[in-house]
Amino acid sequence: MKLHRVMAVIVRHCYEARRNVDRFMDMVYWPVLDIILWGFFTIYLRQGNQLRPDVVSFLLGAVILWGIFFAFQRDMTVGFLDELWARNMINLFSSPLGVWEYITGLICVNLVKTLVGFACASAIAITAYRFNIVPYLGAFLPFILTLVLFAFAIGIMMAGLIVRFTTRIQTLAWSFAGLLQPVSCILYPIKSLPRVLRPVAWILPTTHAFEGMRQVLAGGGFSRLHFVWGMGLNAGYFAAAILFFNWIFASARNKGLLVKIE
């Protein structure tokens, strides 16, 4: 892996972002909209002083962390789709650029975009709703890492599916995370789910991340168990995603299908 090739991918996306307002909207719009929406909801729940104070923290903290997961997963897949929409795939991979150099550059770009969205959502949370996530960041970072790695694995898998089925399934870039949302226990503990769905929830790293977050906010301290489980599941999903993508991409390149992807 050559650093200058990774930097070339980063510069390519920077040039595009400079001329494309949509890229800035994606970074800021959805995280800000979500925190405003759920912030108003917490104000409504506070009326009558019947809401426990920690519930507000649970809701706003969960929305901020979910925004990190959703943004990273979406941008990993959309970054790959950008090359297909621009018919640039054959230009990229007819050069010395390796596929994992390209993905590494894409990861760096998406990390910056995700941090921008996180900063905006956190600023609104503390300014408008008096929820400051900064004191919890030390305990949250392991769970944020869990979410980012799972989002990366899903993004790689979605990219492989796009190579196989082309842009006909491009809506998965935005919708797949939504399929996981109900069983990821973002806004409620896992015991709120029907018993039949709990085994599904336990095999998702997202569930362990949000359960761990709630334990921190409730004053129970950092949950090593949820972190270990989340990272262990991530290792399995990550390995499966890499093997799947390598297999699909190598097959498509050997058969000359990369030039036909639309």
Beta strands, then each sheet from edge to edge (+ up, - down):
end
